[in-house]
């Protein structure tokens, strides 16, 4: 299998070059190493054969699967079991905004309000949630006239950009930004697949935690209104 030929670069991952060494590299948190996409794809494919062997940390890794492309096969978590994009196969029947179960939605609202049920700042929740965004050229609308349609608002005229469920905003002609609060880049990708089925994503990124914004006195809503070059890609 020619992994080098099949490897894919992922739009949500930051790559860099190393002085005097050819190729692209990225920081792998699971391996705690700097890898090439080719090495990442190779490790992932080895993990599917060895199971819990040498490459156990690469088993079912979404980044490794992405680098492996078609060779990695379909993502088993992409369309099965993830009723809630955060906690997975939630036992709750209600999913809010097509992304979160009621429990995750309520915790996200507490983080946004910076106040839990006891009136205290929910430090633990704010430490785990990050503003995230994705830019596309179009937003799919339901074919059924009775189904709820996605509302896209002007970005600069919106007082609050972040909400407990994804929001959609006009950036410029042909550029629409979705904002969301997520725990990880993997959750962002699940939200993207849920809200943008079949749509090519131009760019996406995950920002510092809500707690970091709170401690530095920066409003994450203002941060997300900043020009795209200021954001991570």
N, C-alpha and C positions, 0 to 999 in steps of 0.2 A: 504493500500500500504506500503510495507516494504522498506522505503527509505534507512535505514541503510544498508540493503543487496544490494541495487542497486547502491549506491553511487560510483562515479568514481573519482580517483585522476587525475588531469590534468598535463601533462608533462611540460607545460609552466608556471605553477604557483609554487611559492616557499612556502613550508610548513615548519612548525617548531613545536617542542614540548614545552609544558609549564611545569615548575618545579612542580612536585607533582601532575600533572593532566594527566590522560591518554588521548591518541588520538593525532591527527594531527590538526594543526591550521594554518590559513592564515589571512592576513590583507585584509579586504573587504573595498575598497574605497567608494563604494556606500553607505554602511551602517555606514561607519566610525567606524568599530568595528572589533574585532578579532573573527572569526567564525571557527567552524569545518565544513568540507565538508558536513556532515549530516545536520547541521543547514542551511547551504547555500542551499542545495537541497530542504529542507522543505520549506524555504522561497520562493524559486522560484516557486515551485508547488502551494503554496498558492496564489502567485500573479497571476497565470493563472486563478484562480477561482474568486478572489476578485477584479481583475482589478486594480482600482485606490484606493484601500483600504489601510489597514495597511502595506502591502508589496509592495506599488506602486514603490518604488525604485528598487525592484527586478524584475519588469516586463520586460520581454524579455532580461534579463541579460545573456550574453553568458557564463559567468562563472557559474552562477546558472544552466543554461541548461546543461552545461558540467558535473557538479557534479550530476545532476539528471539522467544522462545517458539516456537510452531508455524511462524512465518514463517521461522525459521532452519533448519527441516528436521531430520531425524534426525542425531544425533551419530555420525559415521562411526567414532569410536573407542570408542563406548559398549559395543558387543557384538561387535566384530570385531578380531581380532589381539591383544587384550590378554590373553594367557594369564596372564602375570604382571602384577598391577596396578601394579607399579612400572616394570619395564624393558620391558614391552610384549610383542611376539611372541617370547618366549623359545624357544630351540631345545631347552630341557630338557623332557622329557616329564612330570616330576613337579612338581606344584604343591601346596605345603603350605598347609593351612588355607584352601584354595580361593582364595588371594590371591597368594602369593609363590613364585617359583621357588627352587630350592635355593640358588643363589648369593646372591640378595637376602635369603633367610631367614638364611643364615649370617652375612652382614654385619650384619643387624639384631641377631642374638644377640650378636655381638661388641660392638655399641654398648650393649646392655643390661648386659652383664657388665663394660663399660668395660675390656676387655682383648682384644687381638687375638691371633693365633697366635704372636706373638713376646713376648707378655706385656706389651705396651705399651698405653697408652690410645689408642684409635683416634679421635684428634681429628677427622680429616676426616670420618669416618662420623657421629660424634656431632654434628658441625656441620650435617650435612644432614638428620638425622632429627628429627621433631617428634611428640610425643604428640598424638593427635587423638581425637575422640569424636563420637558421634551418639546421639541419644535417639529412641526409637520406642515405640510402644504394644504391639507384639507382635513376635515373632521367628518367621519362617516355618519350619516343620518339614517334612521330607520325607514324602511320602505313602507311600513304600516303607518297610515296617517294618524291612527289613534295612539301610537306609541310616543312616549316623551322624547322630544328632540333636544340635542345638545345646544345649549345657549353659549354663544361666543361673544364676549364683551370687549370693549376697547381697553387695552391695558392701562394707559395713562389716566383714564377717567375712573378707574376702579379704586376705591379707598382701601379695600383689603384684597390682596391677591391670593393669600393662603386661606384655605378652609379645611375642614375635616375630611372632605371628599375632593376629588380633582376639580379644578377650575380651568376654564378655557378662555384665552384672550388673544385678540388681534395684535400682532406685533407690527406687521407691514403687509402690503399686498402679497399674498401667497405664503405668508408665514404666520402660523398660529401656535401659541405656546400653551401647553398644559402644565399646571402646577399641581403638586401633590405633597403630602407628608409621608415619608417612608422610613423604614428602619434600615434599609440596605439597598444597594444598587440592584440586587436580585428582585426585591419587592417592586422597585420602579419598573423593571422589565415586565413583571407580571401585570402591573397596572397598564403599561403601554399596550401589551397584547390584548388586554381586556377592553380598553377604550379605543384603540386604533387598529382593529383587525384588518389586515391586508394593506395597511398604509405604511409607506416608507418614512422612517424617522430621519430627519435631517441632522439633528444633534440632540444630546440629552446629558444630564449631569445631576449630581447629588452634592449638596452644599453642607457647611458645618452644622452641628446639632443646634436645636432650639435653645439648649442651655448655653452654648457658646455665644449665640446671638444675644441672649438675655444678659450674660455676664459682661459683654462688651458694650451693651447699650445700643446695639444696632437693630433696627426694625427689619426683620427678614422680608417684609412686604416691599420696603424700599429697595432692598438688595436685589430682589427678583425683577424690579422695574428697571434696573441698570442695563446698559447696552450689553448684548450677548458676549462680546469679547471679554468682559469682566468675569464671566462665569467659567467654571471648569468644563471641559468637554471630554 
